Amino acid sequence: MNRVVRIVVVLLVVWAVAAGVMLWMRGLKPTPASLQAYIEKHPLASLSEPAREDVIRGVADRLNRLNFDERQELRRGGSDRRFFEQLTPEERKQFIEMTMPEGFRQFMLALNKMDPERRKRIVKRALENLEKDNPEISQRMQEDEVRKIVNQGMSSFYEEANADVKLDFAPVIEQLQRAAQRP
């Protein structure tokens, strides 16, 4: 009987430790809400250059650990846009370099898993956005930044997208090519 009690106690301790580790690990994975709180807690305006770099790296690291749906949730909140607008042109370039590859990879993985109907809705929305002349984007970003994003996106698209995604997105690619050829 004494041996059975010891085994039960050992099992309870093991389960308690495992539960504690799981809770701790869950706390390490960022969420859109925790990233938004981090951004709001660390406004860049009042920080020195080294402190700004730390915050920018912190945001980039947390953003890169979000999946596609979590990134979309963060975007709907607008805190990522407000953060990006606080960056200097050089900081924007660095932030794009730190986050775009993973962002596009997440997007391609999401597209690969998406049902065809949802993917077609995204294609339709992308085409509509491309057909509009959106001056807001050009006001927020420099031409070389936009070009870099497009190039990174195309590279990720060709490397990560499956055949169905490539077929569905062919009209978007054609529209991007036409837009790039305009003077």
Secondary structure, 3 states (H helix, E strand, C coil): CHHHHHHHHHHHHHHHHHHHHHHHHHHHCCCHHHHHHHHHHCCCCCCCHHHHHHHHHHHHHHHHCCCHHHHHHHHHHCHHHHHHHHCCHHHHHHHHHHHHHHHHHHHHHHHHHCCHHHHHHHHHHHHHHHHCCCHHHHHHCCHHHHHHHHHHHHHHHHHHCCHHHHHHCHHHHHHHHHHHHCC
